[in-house]
Amino acid sequence: MDDYSLDEFRRRWQEELAQAQAPKKRRRPEAAERRARRPEVGSGRGEQASGDPALAQGLLEGAGRPPAARATRAEGQDVASRSRSLAREGAGGGEQLVDQLIRDLNEMNDVPFFDIQLPYELAINVFQYLDRKELGRCAQVSKTWKVIAEDEVLWYRLCQQEGHLPDSSISDYSCWKLIFQECRAKEHMLRTNWKNRKGAVSELEHVPDAVLCDVHSHDGVVIAGYTSGDVRVWDTRTWDYVAPFLESEDEEDEPGMQPNVSFVRINSSLAVAAYEDGFLNIWDLRTGKYPVHRFEHDARIQALALSQDDATVATASAFDVVMLSPNEEGYWQIAAEFEVPKLVQYLEIVPETRRYPVAVAAAGDLMYLLKAEDSARTLLYAHGPPVTCLDVSANQVAFGVQGLGWVYEGSKILVYSLEAGRRLLKLGNVLRDFTCVNLSDSPPNLMVSGNMDGRVRIHDLRSGNIALSLSAHQLRVSAVQMDDWKIVSGGEEGLVSVWDYRMNQKLWEVYSGHPVQHISFSSHSLITANVPYQTVMRNADLDSFTTHRRHRGLIRAYEFAVDQLAFQSPLPVCRSSCDAMATHYYDLALAFPYNHV
């Protein structure tokens, strides 16, 4: 609206308002004069009328005369009738003003606050702070607001903020609001399948005459090592469960003569296996099944770590910690080497360290921060109770320490800042030792841990208190992971339990005869591995298949979105020539009874 039209609107409004108020001003003195001339209003009990004394005296002299009294009552009725008529006229004038105002507003193209003339980009910047419910409400205000509230940029940002299609660009789809609705419907379907145990389940094919030693997974790709020295890789995203072997360089060795596999690790591009004789093999999953690098330690490898972001491997053997990474030309070399005074039991690589890798090593009652940039060894924790478990995130490290007895001090979890190198929190203080902790996969400001007492605890990192404690297992908790609504835990007795921790309710459980050593899940899948403690394998020719199965260990893959599976693996090493898919659709609640195996 320009200045001329706004002044014209104000002038018309003032004129109509003055015209409506003028009859009211004229009626006020007439009403006062009538009230002065009125002798009596009521039953005639001698009340004097205020106003002129002569008029009042005349009214008193004529009091009691019936004709005059009847005339007075008639005059009062006439006054009341005229008053009601004037009131109706005033009400009609007000309605006319309201109607006129509505007509004027409809004629205006730009109404302040609703269709204010702003640049479109500025309106988008204002609306970007609204959530999906507020955008839906704003779309019902006016046509202009509807266009702004349904802009593709706003709904694309909402999809990114809630984790839907994180690798897509805004030009991939034409209607991001519809995509957002479909993603939320899929998320609801997945959550329902998780709660009701609906989906597909498969047992990954085992190696004959061998016992499972270690299992690891990353984004649906599973690696397993066996007592026979074999290493296998499955891509569960494709249901291609006939996995290829990763060959070693010692092809002349006879089958069964290779050393046992101690540890295996995998990320999006690399697979690593450590053997009992101190050898380390590194495979590039994008190039083939033969190792791209082979490294040898003088003693047995006690701990192995692989970065989830880049090509960095860390190993601990005896009192040495070695970091390996490829150079600019692709040749693997030792990036850093450290010496520690005690044997290393736990080793992790800090994620998101960019160019120079950083590792955290726990050796007894010592905790070191190892930086490959300058081969610096920083002591984080020393001369306290021994470390029992370890996990790291991008800027924090959490580890459990043994207690000194209930009378003195219980077991705790210490949280340190990697940047400042100081302790931030002391959590727990329970009787039994903590056996596992998961900081990297937990929601913000939360952390989940498992204990020797069989309980799973959720820790609030803001207050330092235990937010929830669940009695999940009969023996110690060996693996645990959580997201924004559920917890999946594994126990030494072989039980995998799924909990809705917001409702403090167990959803379902699956039992196998070996301790659960590995758990990894996403929104649509779950990988569990039951690894036996004893790695001595009986002769398969003498024992039945059931006995062999009972001793070899077990890997299960659960898929809760069976309609979303791809049928071509992105990893060439995991591609199979088999056309048949070795899997079945199951109601998982009926697939595995409690006393399985």
C-alpha positions as CSV (number, residue, x, y, z in Angstrom):
1,M,0.0,0.0,0.0
2,D,1.4,3.4,-1.0
3,D,1.2,6.6,1.1
4,Y,-1.8,8.1,-0.8
5,S,-4.0,5.1,-0.4
6,L,-3.2,4.8,3.3
7,D,-4.1,8.5,3.9
8,E,-7.3,8.1,1.9
9,F,-8.3,5.0,4.0
10,R,-7.7,7.0,7.2
11,R,-9.7,10.0,6.0
12,R,-12.7,7.8,5.0
13,W,-12.5,5.9,8.3
14,Q,-12.5,9.2,10.3
15,E,-15.5,10.7,8.4
16,E,-17.6,7.6,8.8
17,L,-16.7,7.4,12.5
18,A,-17.7,11.0,13.0
19,Q,-21.0,10.5,11.2
20,A,-21.8,7.6,13.4
21,Q,-21.0,9.5,16.6
22,A,-23.0,12.7,15.6
23,P,-26.5,11.3,16.3
24,K,-25.4,10.1,19.7
25,K,-24.2,13.6,20.7
26,R,-27.6,15.1,19.6
27,R,-29.6,12.5,21.5
28,R,-27.8,13.1,24.8
29,P,-29.4,16.6,25.6
30,E,-32.8,15.5,24.3
31,A,-32.7,12.5,26.7
32,A,-31.7,14.8,29.6
33,E,-34.6,17.2,28.9
34,R,-37.1,14.3,28.8
35,R,-35.9,13.0,32.1
36,A,-36.4,16.5,33.6
37,R,-40.0,16.7,32.3
38,R,-40.8,13.2,33.4
39,P,-43.1,13.4,36.6
40,E,-42.9,9.9,37.7
41,V,-41.7,6.6,36.4
42,G,-43.1,3.8,38.5
43,S,-46.1,3.3,40.8
44,G,-46.6,7.1,41.8
45,R,-45.3,7.0,45.4
46,G,-44.6,10.8,45.4
47,E,-41.0,10.9,44.1
48,Q,-40.1,14.4,43.0
49,A,-38.6,14.9,39.6
50,S,-35.3,16.7,39.4
51,G,-34.9,19.8,37.1
52,D,-37.0,22.9,37.0
53,P,-38.7,23.8,40.5
54,A,-41.9,25.2,38.8
55,L,-42.2,22.0,36.7
56,A,-41.8,20.0,39.8
57,Q,-44.5,22.0,41.7
58,G,-46.9,21.6,38.8
59,L,-46.4,17.9,38.8
60,L,-47.0,17.7,42.6
61,E,-50.2,19.7,42.3
62,G,-51.5,17.4,39.6
63,A,-50.5,14.3,41.4
64,G,-53.3,11.8,42.0
65,R,-55.4,12.8,39.0
66,P,-56.0,9.6,36.9
67,P,-56.1,11.2,33.5
68,A,-52.9,13.0,34.1
69,A,-51.3,9.9,35.4
70,R,-52.4,7.9,32.4
71,A,-51.0,10.6,30.2
72,T,-47.7,10.5,32.0
73,R,-47.4,6.7,31.6
74,A,-48.2,7.0,27.9
75,E,-45.4,9.6,27.5
76,G,-42.9,7.3,29.3
77,Q,-43.8,4.4,27.0
78,D,-43.2,6.7,24.1
79,V,-39.8,7.7,25.4
80,A,-38.8,4.0,25.9
81,S,-39.9,3.1,22.4
82,R,-37.9,6.0,20.9
83,S,-34.9,4.9,22.9
84,R,-35.0,1.4,21.6
85,S,-35.4,2.7,18.0
86,L,-32.3,4.9,18.4
87,A,-30.4,2.0,19.9
88,R,-31.3,-0.1,16.8
89,E,-30.1,2.7,14.6
90,G,-26.8,2.9,16.4
91,A,-26.3,-0.8,16.2
92,G,-27.0,-0.7,12.5
93,G,-24.4,2.0,12.1
94,G,-21.8,-0.1,13.8
95,E,-22.5,-3.1,11.6
96,Q,-22.2,-0.9,8.6
97,L,-18.8,0.4,9.8
98,V,-17.5,-3.2,10.3
99,D,-18.8,-4.2,6.9
100,Q,-17.1,-1.2,5.3
101,L,-13.8,-2.0,7.1
102,I,-13.9,-5.6,5.8
103,R,-14.6,-4.4,2.2
104,D,-11.7,-2.0,2.5
105,L,-9.3,-4.7,3.8
106,N,-10.4,-7.0,0.9
107,E,-9.5,-4.3,-1.6
108,M,-6.0,-3.8,-0.2
109,N,-3.3,-5.9,-1.8
110,D,-0.7,-5.6,1.0
111,V,-2.0,-6.0,4.5
112,P,0.6,-5.5,7.3
113,F,1.8,-8.6,9.1
114,F,0.1,-11.0,6.7
115,D,1.2,-10.2,3.2
116,I,3.9,-7.7,4.0
117,Q,6.1,-6.8,1.1
118,L,9.4,-8.5,1.8
119,P,12.0,-10.1,-0.4
120,Y,11.3,-13.7,-0.9
121,E,14.7,-14.8,0.3
122,L,14.2,-12.8,3.5
123,A,10.9,-14.6,4.1
124,I,12.5,-17.9,3.6
125,N,15.2,-17.0,6.1
126,V,12.4,-16.2,8.6
127,F,10.5,-19.4,8.0
128,Q,13.6,-21.7,8.2
129,Y,13.4,-21.5,12.0
130,L,10.0,-23.2,12.1
131,D,9.5,-27.0,12.5
132,R,7.1,-29.1,10.4
133,K,4.0,-28.5,12.5
134,E,4.5,-24.7,12.5
135,L,5.1,-24.7,8.7
136,G,1.8,-26.6,8.3
137,R,-0.1,-24.0,10.4
138,C,1.5,-21.1,8.5
139,A,0.4,-22.6,5.2
140,Q,-3.2,-22.2,6.3
141,V,-2.9,-18.4,7.0
142,S,-3.0,-17.1,3.4
143,K,-2.0,-17.9,-0.1
144,T,1.2,-16.0,0.2
145,W,2.2,-17.8,3.4
146,K,1.2,-21.1,1.8
147,V,3.7,-20.5,-1.1
148,I,6.4,-19.6,1.4
149,A,5.7,-22.5,3.9
150,E,5.9,-25.1,1.1
151,D,9.1,-23.9,-0.4
152,E,11.5,-26.8,-1.4
153,V,14.4,-25.3,0.5
154,L,12.5,-25.4,3.8
155,W,11.5,-29.0,3.5
156,Y,14.9,-30.1,2.1
157,R,16.4,-28.6,5.3
158,L,13.9,-30.5,7.5
159,C,14.9,-33.7,5.8
160,Q,18.5,-33.1,6.4
161,Q,18.0,-32.1,10.0
162,E,16.1,-35.3,10.8
163,G,18.6,-37.5,9.0
164,H,16.5,-38.4,6.0
165,L,18.5,-38.9,2.7
166,P,21.7,-37.2,4.1
167,D,23.7,-37.7,0.9
168,S,21.1,-36.2,-1.5
169,S,21.0,-32.7,-3.0
170,I,18.0,-30.4,-3.3
171,S,17.8,-31.0,-7.1
172,D,17.3,-34.8,-6.7
173,Y,13.5,-34.5,-6.0
174,S,10.8,-32.1,-7.2
175,C,8.7,-32.2,-4.0
176,W,10.6,-32.4,-0.8
177,K,7.5,-32.1,1.3
178,L,6.2,-35.3,-0.1
179,I,9.6,-36.9,0.3
180,F,9.6,-35.8,4.0
181,Q,6.2,-37.4,4.5
182,E,7.3,-40.7,2.9
183,C,10.5,-40.8,5.0
184,R,8.5,-40.3,8.2
185,A,6.0,-43.0,7.1
186,K,8.9,-45.4,6.5
187,E,10.5,-44.5,9.9
188,H,7.2,-45.3,11.6
189,M,7.0,-48.6,9.7
190,L,10.5,-49.5,10.8
191,R,9.8,-48.7,14.4
192,T,6.7,-50.8,14.3
193,N,8.7,-53.7,12.8
194,W,11.4,-53.4,15.5
195,K,8.8,-53.4,18.3
196,N,6.8,-56.4,16.8
197,R,9.9,-58.3,15.6
198,K,8.7,-58.3,12.0
199,G,11.2,-58.7,9.1
200,A,13.8,-61.1,7.7
201,V,16.5,-63.0,9.6
202,S,19.4,-65.0,8.3
203,E,22.3,-67.0,9.8
204,L,25.5,-66.1,7.9
205,E,27.2,-69.2,6.5
206,H,30.0,-70.6,8.7
207,V,33.3,-72.0,7.7
208,P,33.4,-75.8,8.0
209,D,35.7,-77.4,10.7
210,A,36.4,-74.0,12.2
211,V,35.3,-72.0,15.2
212,L,34.4,-68.3,15.1
213,C,37.1,-66.1,16.8
214,D,36.1,-62.5,16.2
215,V,33.4,-60.5,14.4
216,H,33.1,-56.8,13.4
217,S,30.7,-54.9,11.1
218,H,30.3,-51.5,9.5
219,D,27.2,-50.2,7.7
220,G,25.9,-53.7,7.1
221,V,29.2,-55.2,5.9
222,V,30.3,-58.0,8.3
223,I,33.8,-59.5,8.7
224,A,34.6,-62.7,10.6
225,G,37.8,-64.5,11.5
226,Y,38.0,-68.3,12.3
227,T,40.4,-70.7,14.0
228,S,41.3,-72.0,10.6
229,G,42.9,-68.7,9.7
230,D,40.0,-67.9,7.2
231,V,38.6,-64.4,7.0
232,R,35.2,-63.9,5.3
233,V,33.2,-60.8,4.4
234,W,29.4,-60.5,3.9
235,D,27.4,-57.6,2.6
236,T,24.1,-58.0,4.4
237,R,22.6,-55.0,2.5
238,T,22.2,-57.2,-0.6
239,W,21.2,-60.5,1.1
240,D,24.1,-62.0,-0.8
241,Y,25.2,-64.2,2.1
242,V,27.5,-66.5,0.2
243,A,30.5,-64.5,1.3
244,P,33.9,-64.6,-0.4
245,F,37.1,-65.5,1.5
246,L,39.8,-62.9,1.9
247,E,43.0,-64.6,0.8
248,S,46.3,-64.3,2.5
249,E,49.7,-64.3,0.8
250,D,50.6,-67.7,2.2
251,E,48.8,-69.7,-0.4
252,E,51.2,-72.6,-0.1
253,D,50.0,-73.3,3.4
254,E,47.8,-76.3,3.8
255,P,44.2,-75.7,4.9
256,G,44.0,-75.7,8.7
257,M,47.7,-75.0,9.1
258,Q,47.3,-71.2,9.3
259,P,47.3,-69.5,12.7
260,N,44.1,-68.5,14.4
261,V,42.6,-65.1,13.7
262,S,42.8,-62.9,16.8
263,F,41.0,-59.7,15.7
264,V,39.1,-58.4,12.7
265,R,38.0,-54.9,11.8
266,I,36.3,-53.3,8.8
267,N,35.2,-49.9,7.6
268,S,33.7,-48.6,4.3
269,S,36.9,-49.5,2.3
270,L,39.3,-51.6,4.3
271,A,39.3,-54.9,6.1
272,V,42.0,-55.8,8.7
273,A,42.8,-59.1,10.4
274,A,45.4,-59.8,13.1
275,Y,46.7,-63.4,13.6
276,E,48.1,-65.2,16.6
277,D,51.6,-65.2,15.2
278,G,51.8,-61.4,15.1
279,F,51.0,-60.9,11.4
280,L,48.6,-58.3,10.2
281,N,46.8,-58.3,6.8
282,I,45.1,-55.3,5.3
283,W,42.7,-55.6,2.3
284,D,41.2,-52.9,0.1
285,L,37.6,-54.0,-0.5
286,R,37.4,-52.0,-3.7
287,T,40.3,-53.7,-5.4
288,G,40.2,-57.4,-4.6
289,K,40.5,-60.3,-2.2
290,Y,44.3,-60.2,-1.8
291,P,45.9,-58.0,0.9
292,V,47.4,-54.6,-0.1
293,H,49.8,-54.6,2.9
294,R,51.2,-57.1,5.3
295,F,52.9,-56.1,8.6
296,E,54.6,-58.3,11.1
297,H,55.1,-57.9,14.9
298,D,57.6,-59.8,16.9
299,A,54.9,-60.9,19.4
300,R,51.2,-61.6,19.5
301,I,48.9,-58.6,18.8
302,Q,46.9,-57.7,21.9
303,A,44.7,-55.0,20.5
304,L,43.6,-53.8,17.0
305,A,41.9,-50.6,16.0
306,L,40.7,-49.3,12.6
307,S,39.5,-45.8,11.9
308,Q,35.9,-45.5,10.7
309,D,36.7,-42.4,8.7
310,D,40.0,-43.0,6.9
311,A,42.7,-45.5,6.2
312,T,44.4,-45.7,9.6
313,V,45.2,-48.9,11.5
314,A,46.6,-49.1,15.0
315,T,48.0,-52.2,16.6
316,A,49.4,-53.0,20.1
317,S,52.0,-55.8,20.5
318,A,54.0,-56.3,23.7
319,F,54.9,-52.7,24.8
320,D,54.7,-51.1,21.3
321,V,51.8,-49.3,19.7
322,V,52.1,-48.8,15.9
323,M,50.0,-46.6,13.6
324,L,49.9,-47.5,9.9
325,S,48.5,-45.4,7.0
326,P,49.1,-45.0,3.3
327,N,51.1,-42.1,1.9
328,E,50.1,-39.8,-0.9
329,E,51.2,-42.5,-3.5
330,G,49.2,-45.2,-1.8
331,Y,52.0,-47.1,-0.2
332,W,51.5,-48.2,3.4
333,Q,54.0,-47.0,6.0
334,I,54.4,-46.5,9.7
335,A,52.9,-43.2,10.6
336,A,53.9,-43.2,14.3
337,E,55.3,-45.7,16.8
338,F,55.0,-45.4,20.6
339,E,56.3,-47.3,23.6
340,V,54.3,-47.8,26.7
341,P,55.4,-49.3,30.0
342,K,52.6,-51.9,30.3
343,L,50.7,-54.2,28.0
344,V,47.9,-52.6,26.2
345,Q,44.4,-54.1,26.6
346,Y,42.2,-51.6,24.9
347,L,43.0,-49.5,21.8
348,E,40.7,-47.0,19.9
349,I,41.3,-44.5,17.1
350,V,39.7,-41.1,17.6
351,P,37.3,-40.3,14.8
352,E,37.3,-37.1,12.7
353,T,41.0,-36.2,13.3
354,R,41.5,-35.3,9.7
355,R,45.1,-35.4,8.5
356,Y,47.0,-36.7,11.6
357,P,45.5,-39.8,13.4
358,V,45.0,-39.8,17.1
359,A,44.6,-43.0,19.2
360,V,43.7,-43.8,22.8
361,A,45.4,-46.7,24.5
362,A,44.6,-48.3,27.9
363,A,47.4,-50.3,29.6
364,G,46.5,-51.5,33.1
365,D,46.0,-48.4,35.2
366,L,47.4,-46.0,32.5
367,M,45.6,-44.2,29.8
368,Y,47.5,-42.6,27.0
369,L,46.6,-40.1,24.2
370,L,48.8,-40.9,21.2
371,K,49.2,-38.3,18.4
372,A,50.8,-39.3,15.2
373,E,51.5,-35.7,14.2
374,D,54.5,-35.3,16.5
375,S,54.6,-38.8,18.1
376,A,53.5,-37.2,21.3
377,R,52.4,-39.5,24.2
378,T,50.1,-37.7,26.6
379,L,49.2,-39.4,29.9
380,L,45.4,-38.9,30.6
381,Y,45.0,-41.2,33.6
382,A,47.5,-42.9,35.8
383,H,48.0,-44.7,39.1
384,G,44.4,-45.5,39.7
385,P,42.2,-48.6,39.5
386,P,42.7,-50.7,36.3
387,V,40.7,-49.9,33.2
388,T,37.9,-52.4,32.4
389,C,36.4,-50.9,29.1
390,L,36.9,-48.1,26.7
391,D,35.2,-46.1,24.0
392,V,35.9,-42.7,22.3
393,S,34.0,-40.1,20.4
394,A,35.3,-37.1,18.4
395,N,36.1,-35.0,21.5
396,Q,35.7,-37.3,24.5
397,V,36.9,-40.6,25.9
398,A,34.9,-42.7,28.4
399,F,36.4,-45.7,30.2
400,G,35.4,-47.8,33.2
401,V,37.7,-48.4,36.2
402,Q,37.6,-51.1,38.8
403,G,36.3,-50.3,42.3
404,L,38.2,-50.5,45.5
405,G,35.5,-52.3,47.3
406,W,32.0,-51.0,48.4
407,V,33.4,-49.7,51.7
408,Y,36.0,-47.5,50.0
409,E,34.8,-46.6,46.5
410,G,32.7,-48.4,43.8
411,S,33.4,-48.9,40.1
412,K,33.0,-45.8,38.0
413,I,33.1,-44.5,34.4
414,L,35.4,-41.5,33.9
415,V,34.8,-39.1,31.0
416,Y,37.8,-37.0,29.8
417,S,38.0,-34.2,27.3
418,L,40.5,-35.1,24.5
419,E,41.1,-31.4,23.7
420,A,41.8,-30.2,27.2
421,G,43.1,-33.5,28.5
422,R,41.2,-33.3,31.8
423,R,38.4,-35.2,33.5
424,L,34.9,-33.9,32.9
425,L,32.7,-36.4,34.8
426,K,32.8,-39.3,37.2
427,L,29.8,-41.6,36.6
428,G,28.4,-44.7,38.3
429,N,30.0,-45.7,41.6
430,V,28.4,-49.2,41.6
431,L,29.5,-52.4,43.3
432,R,30.5,-54.5,40.3
433,D,32.8,-53.6,37.4
434,F,31.7,-52.0,34.2
435,T,32.3,-54.4,31.3
436,C,31.3,-52.3,28.2
437,V,30.6,-48.7,27.4
438,N,29.2,-47.1,24.2
439,L,29.8,-43.4,23.8
440,S,30.3,-43.0,20.1
441,D,26.9,-44.4,19.0
442,S,24.7,-42.9,21.8
443,P,22.5,-39.9,21.4
444,P,23.8,-36.4,22.5
445,N,24.3,-36.0,26.2
446,L,23.6,-39.7,26.9
447,M,25.8,-42.8,27.2
448,V,25.0,-46.4,27.8
449,S,27.0,-49.0,29.7
450,G,27.0,-52.7,30.7
451,N,28.1,-54.1,34.1
452,M,29.1,-57.4,35.7
453,D,25.8,-57.4,37.6
454,G,23.9,-57.8,34.4
455,R,22.4,-54.3,34.4
456,V,22.3,-51.9,31.5
457,R,22.6,-48.2,32.6
458,I,21.9,-45.0,30.8
459,H,24.1,-42.1,32.0
460,D,23.1,-38.4,31.7
461,L,26.3,-36.5,30.7
462,R,24.7,-33.2,31.7
463,S,23.9,-34.0,35.3
464,G,26.3,-36.9,35.8
465,N,23.4,-39.1,37.1
466,I,22.1,-42.5,36.1
467,A,19.0,-41.8,34.1
468,L,17.8,-45.4,33.8
469,S,19.0,-48.9,35.1
470,L,17.6,-52.1,33.5
471,S,18.1,-55.6,34.8
472,A,18.8,-57.1,31.4
473,H,20.9,-60.2,31.8
474,Q,21.7,-63.0,34.2
475,L,25.4,-62.8,33.7
476,R,27.7,-59.8,32.7
477,V,26.7,-57.6,29.9
478,S,29.2,-58.1,27.0
479,A,27.9,-55.7,24.3
480,V,25.5,-52.8,24.3
481,Q,24.2,-50.0,21.9
482,M,21.4,-47.4,22.0
483,D,19.7,-44.8,19.8
484,D,17.0,-42.3,20.5
485,W,14.4,-44.8,21.7
486,K,15.8,-48.3,22.1
487,I,18.6,-50.3,23.6
488,V,20.1,-53.6,22.2
489,S,22.3,-55.5,24.7
490,G,24.0,-58.8,24.7
491,G,25.0,-60.9,27.7
492,E,27.6,-63.6,28.5
493,E,24.8,-66.1,28.8
494,G,24.0,-65.7,25.1
495,L,20.9,-63.6,25.3
496,V,20.2,-60.6,23.0
497,S,17.6,-58.2,24.5
498,V,15.8,-55.3,22.8
499,W,14.4,-52.6,25.1
500,D,12.2,-49.5,24.6
501,Y,13.9,-47.5,27.3
502,R,11.4,-44.6,27.1
503,M,8.7,-47.0,28.3
504,N,11.1,-49.1,30.4
505,Q,9.8,-52.2,28.6
506,K,11.5,-55.2,27.1
507,L,10.3,-55.7,23.5
508,W,11.8,-59.1,22.6
509,E,14.9,-61.3,23.1
510,V,16.8,-64.1,21.3
511,Y,18.9,-66.7,22.9
512,S,22.0,-68.6,21.6
513,G,24.5,-70.8,23.4
514,H,27.5,-68.5,23.3
515,P,28.4,-65.1,24.7
516,V,27.3,-62.1,22.6
517,Q,30.6,-60.4,21.6
518,H,29.3,-58.1,18.9
519,I,26.1,-56.0,18.4
520,S,25.6,-53.3,15.7
521,F,22.3,-51.9,14.5
522,S,20.9,-49.2,12.3
523,S,17.4,-48.0,11.8
524,H,16.6,-51.0,9.6
525,S,19.0,-53.8,10.5
526,L,20.7,-55.6,13.3
527,I,23.9,-57.7,13.4
528,T,24.6,-60.0,16.3
529,A,27.5,-62.4,16.9
530,N,27.8,-65.1,19.5
531,V,31.5,-66.0,19.8
532,P,32.5,-69.0,21.9
533,Y,35.2,-68.7,24.6
534,Q,36.7,-72.1,23.7
535,T,38.3,-72.1,20.3
536,V,39.1,-75.9,20.3
537,M,37.1,-77.5,17.5
538,R,36.0,-81.1,17.6
539,N,36.4,-83.3,14.5
540,A,33.4,-82.7,12.2
541,D,33.6,-86.3,11.0
542,L,33.0,-87.7,14.5
543,D,30.5,-85.2,15.7
544,S,27.0,-84.5,14.4
545,F,26.1,-81.3,12.7
546,T,24.2,-80.1,15.8
547,T,27.3,-80.6,17.9
548,H,29.4,-78.8,15.4
549,R,26.9,-75.9,15.2
550,R,26.8,-75.7,19.0
551,H,30.6,-75.2,19.2
552,R,31.3,-73.0,16.2
553,G,29.6,-69.8,17.1
554,L,26.8,-67.9,15.3
555,I,26.3,-64.7,13.3
556,R,22.7,-63.4,12.6
557,A,21.5,-60.6,10.4
558,Y,18.1,-59.1,10.9
559,E,16.5,-56.9,8.3
560,F,13.3,-54.9,9.3
561,A,12.8,-53.1,5.9
562,V,12.8,-56.0,3.5
563,D,11.4,-54.0,0.7
564,Q,14.3,-51.5,0.7
565,L,17.1,-54.0,0.1
566,A,19.5,-53.5,-2.9
567,F,20.5,-56.5,-5.0
568,Q,23.9,-55.2,-6.1
569,S,26.7,-54.8,-3.6
570,P,28.6,-51.5,-3.8
571,L,31.8,-53.4,-2.8
572,P,33.2,-55.5,-5.6
573,V,34.8,-58.0,-3.3
574,C,31.3,-58.8,-1.8
575,R,29.6,-59.4,-5.2
576,S,28.6,-63.0,-5.8
577,S,27.7,-64.8,-9.0
578,C,24.9,-66.7,-7.3
579,D,21.4,-65.8,-8.4
580,A,19.7,-67.4,-5.5
581,M,19.2,-65.4,-2.3
582,A,19.9,-67.5,0.8
583,T,17.3,-66.0,3.1
584,H,13.7,-66.2,4.1
585,Y,11.0,-63.9,5.3
586,Y,10.1,-64.5,8.9
587,D,8.0,-63.4,11.8
588,L,11.0,-63.3,14.0
589,A,9.0,-63.9,17.1
590,L,8.2,-67.4,15.7
591,A,11.6,-68.0,14.1
592,F,13.7,-68.4,17.3
593,P,12.3,-70.0,20.4
594,Y,13.9,-69.0,23.7
595,N,15.8,-72.3,24.2
596,H,17.4,-72.4,20.8
597,V,20.4,-74.7,20.1
